[in-house]
Amino acid sequence: ESTSPERYALFRELDDDLWALLLTQQYDAYPHIRALLPTMPEAGLQQVWNGRSGVALAAQSKPFYAKLRGRYQRHGARPLTEAAVLDFGCGWGRLTRYLARDVASGNLYGCDPVEAILDVCRTSRVPATLARSEFRPERVPFDRSFDLAFAFSVFTHLSETAHEHCLRALHGALEPGGILIATIRPPSYLHSCPALHPLRDTLGADEAAALAAARYLFVPHAASPVHPQYGGEGEMDYGETVITLAYVRERWGQHFELLEVDLLLEDPEQVVLTLRRR
């Protein structure tokens, strides 16, 4: 049928920018392509979840997608076209849909702790197997292992307890030697995020020295039933988080080998970590 996932492979040779633009659905030409590709949620929802919408959001998303493919190509055990891939914290499928052309039908998965946003994925026809994960997962909600898992802007928001659960779940979900690509905030985020200013003030006179050590800095959002990330148990595991690289090397190192650290010029408040499962 016209929306068969195998049809996405037809787009593999397209330039990344053109692929990103086609995914926005912000054009009137090519109605058959528009009908094939996933629809986009309304702009207000994109703005709430990601701070941008439409072409502006695509311009911010595409560089991470390109970095993800490049780093997996360098370090992965098998080609992306043969790999099983998990978008951990997929939201409405903002990035999941980019991988639709690269990953074979049936090998693309996404999970998120918010069922309502997974329903947006389903309504939008994101071509992935979707399931709800827990806020503090013991495992990912799929009975298979993965060659590549990515978590964009997940560890940037988690309490230390929730992040430990997620890290162990991802370790358990990956094949031995499998690749995890995740983002964290740079230390500069302590200055640009007002909610974190009280924690910045606790670092002392030599802030650079303090941030060279292993530190986990987290401020929860207000616990409220109307917050989409509220788990319903009183304690809030979602907020604003800065994790130092020394912390990653010390605490993540028991599960993963840190291979590369990258910056995104178009999204400087996301530091990209490429790791291999031990």
C-alpha positions in Angstrom: 0.0 0.0 0.0 1.1 3.6 -0.5 2.0 4.0 3.2 4.0 0.8 3.4 7.2 1.4 5.6 9.3 -0.1 2.8 8.6 2.9 0.7 10.6 5.1 3.1 13.8 3.5 1.7 13.1 5.4 -1.6 14.2 8.6 0.3 17.6 7.3 1.4 19.7 9.0 -1.2 18.1 12.4 -0.6 20.1 15.3 0.8 19.5 15.5 4.6 18.2 19.1 4.4 15.7 18.1 1.7 14.6 15.1 3.8 14.1 17.3 6.8 12.1 19.8 4.8 9.8 17.0 3.4 9.2 15.8 6.9 7.9 19.2 8.0 4.9 18.9 5.6 5.1 22.6 5.1 4.7 22.6 1.3 1.8 22.4 -1.1 3.5 20.5 -4.0 4.0 16.7 -4.1 0.7 15.5 -2.5 1.7 11.9 -2.9 4.8 12.4 -0.8 2.8 14.3 1.8 0.4 11.4 1.9 3.2 8.9 2.4 5.2 10.7 5.1 4.0 11.0 8.8 1.8 14.1 9.5 3.1 16.7 11.9 1.3 17.6 15.2 -0.1 21.1 15.4 2.5 23.8 15.9 1.4 24.6 19.4 2.2 21.0 20.6 5.6 21.2 18.9 6.3 24.5 20.6 5.4 23.1 24.0 7.5 20.0 23.7 10.5 21.4 21.8 10.5 25.2 22.0 10.2 25.5 18.2 8.0 24.2 15.4 7.9 23.6 11.7 11.0 24.5 9.6 12.8 26.1 12.5 12.5 22.9 14.5 13.6 20.9 11.5 16.7 23.1 11.2 17.5 22.3 14.9 16.7 18.6 14.6 18.5 17.7 11.4 22.1 18.2 12.7 21.5 15.7 15.6 20.1 13.2 13.1 23.2 13.7 10.9 25.5 13.3 13.9 23.6 10.2 15.0 24.0 8.5 11.7 27.7 9.5 11.4 28.7 8.3 14.8 26.8 5.0 14.4 28.4 4.5 11.1 31.8 5.0 12.7 31.2 2.8 15.8 28.3 0.4 15.1 28.7 -3.3 14.5 26.4 -3.5 11.5 24.9 -1.1 8.9 22.1 1.1 10.0 19.9 -0.5 7.3 20.3 -3.8 9.2 20.2 -2.4 12.8 17.5 -2.5 15.4 17.1 1.1 16.6 15.4 2.5 19.7 14.3 6.1 20.3 14.2 6.3 24.1 12.0 9.2 25.1 10.6 9.6 21.6 7.9 12.1 22.4 5.8 12.7 19.4 8.3 11.2 17.1 10.2 14.3 16.3 13.4 12.4 15.6 12.0 8.9 15.2 10.5 9.9 11.8 14.0 10.9 10.5 15.2 7.3 10.9 12.3 5.9 8.9 14.3 6.0 5.7 17.5 4.5 7.2 16.1 1.6 9.3 14.5 -1.5 7.8 10.7 -2.0 8.3 10.0 -3.5 11.7 13.4 -2.5 13.2 12.5 1.0 14.4 11.1 1.4 18.0 10.1 4.2 20.2 9.1 4.5 23.9 8.1 7.3 26.2 6.5 7.5 29.7 3.7 9.7 28.4 0.9 7.7 26.8 -0.8 10.8 25.4 2.3 11.8 23.4 2.6 8.2 22.0 -0.9 8.6 20.8 0.2 11.6 18.8 2.9 9.4 17.2 0.3 6.8 16.3 -2.1 9.4 14.9 0.7 10.9 12.9 1.6 7.5 11.4 5.2 7.5 12.7 6.4 4.1 11.3 7.8 2.6 14.5 6.7 0.1 17.1 5.7 2.2 20.1 5.2 1.4 23.8 5.0 3.2 27.1 8.0 3.1 29.4 8.0 3.8 33.1 9.4 7.1 34.6 11.8 4.9 36.5 12.1 1.9 34.2 13.5 -1.5 35.2 13.7 -2.4 31.5 12.6 -1.0 28.2 9.1 -2.1 27.1 10.2 -4.4 24.3 11.2 -8.1 24.2 14.3 -7.7 22.0 17.7 -6.1 22.0 19.0 -3.2 20.0 22.1 -2.3 18.1 21.6 1.5 18.5 19.6 3.4 21.1 19.4 7.2 21.3 18.1 9.5 23.9 17.8 13.1 22.8 17.1 15.6 25.6 16.2 12.9 28.1 19.1 12.9 30.5 18.9 16.7 30.3 15.8 16.6 32.4 15.9 13.6 34.8 16.4 13.3 38.6 19.5 11.3 39.5 17.3 8.3 40.6 15.3 8.3 37.3 18.5 8.7 35.2 20.1 5.7 37.0 17.0 3.6 36.2 17.0 4.7 32.5 20.7 4.1 32.1 20.5 0.6 33.5 17.4 -0.1 31.3 19.3 1.1 28.2 22.3 -1.0 29.1 20.1 -4.1 29.4 18.4 -3.3 26.1 21.5 -3.0 24.0 23.5 -5.8 22.4 27.0 -6.3 23.8 29.0 -3.6 22.1 25.8 -1.8 21.1 25.9 2.0 20.7 24.1 4.6 22.9 23.9 8.2 21.7 22.6 10.6 24.3 22.6 14.3 25.1 23.4 16.2 28.2 23.6 19.9 29.1 26.9 21.8 29.0 27.9 23.6 32.2 27.0 26.9 30.5 23.3 25.9 30.9 23.7 26.7 34.6 23.9 30.4 33.5 21.1 30.4 30.8 18.5 28.4 32.8 17.1 30.6 35.7 15.8 27.5 37.6 19.4 26.3 38.0 20.9 29.6 39.3 20.5 28.6 42.9 22.6 25.5 42.3 25.2 27.5 40.4 25.6 29.7 43.4 26.5 26.7 45.5 29.6 25.9 43.4 31.8 28.4 45.1 34.3 31.0 43.9 36.1 28.6 41.5 33.1 27.4 39.4 35.3 25.9 36.7 37.1 23.7 39.2 33.8 22.7 40.8 32.4 21.6 37.4 35.6 19.7 36.6 34.5 17.2 39.3 31.8 14.6 39.1 28.6 16.5 39.8 24.9 15.9 39.2 22.8 19.1 39.4 19.0 18.8 39.2 16.1 21.1 40.0 12.6 19.5 39.6 9.7 21.2 37.9 6.7 21.8 40.2 4.8 18.5 40.8 1.4 19.0 39.2 -1.1 16.6 37.7 -1.3 18.9 34.6 2.5 18.6 33.9 2.9 16.0 31.1 5.8 14.4 32.8 4.2 14.1 36.2 4.3 10.4 37.3 1.4 10.7 39.7 3.3 9.7 42.9 4.1 13.1 44.4 7.8 13.2 43.6 8.9 14.9 40.4 11.5 13.1 38.3 11.5 15.7 35.6 13.1 19.1 35.7 16.4 20.8 34.6 19.6 18.8 34.8 23.3 19.4 34.2 25.7 16.4 34.4 29.4 17.0 34.2 31.6 14.9 32.0 33.6 13.8 35.0 30.3 12.3 36.4 29.7 10.6 33.0 33.1 9.0 33.0 32.9 8.0 36.7 29.3 6.8 37.0 28.3 5.8 33.5 31.7 4.1 32.9 30.6 1.0 34.7 27.9 0.4 32.0 29.4 2.2 28.9 32.6 3.2 27.3 32.6 6.9 26.3 33.7 7.1 22.7 33.1 10.7 21.6 31.8 14.0 22.8 30.3 16.4 20.3 28.8 19.8 20.2 25.9 20.9 17.9 26.4 24.4 16.5 22.6 24.7 15.8 21.7 23.5 19.3 24.6 24.4 21.6 22.7 23.4 24.8 22.8 19.7 23.8 26.1 17.9 24.2 26.2 14.6 22.2 27.7 11.6 23.9 28.5 8.5 21.9 29.0 5.4 24.1 29.5 1.7 23.7 27.8 -0.9 25.9 30.3 -2.8 28.1 
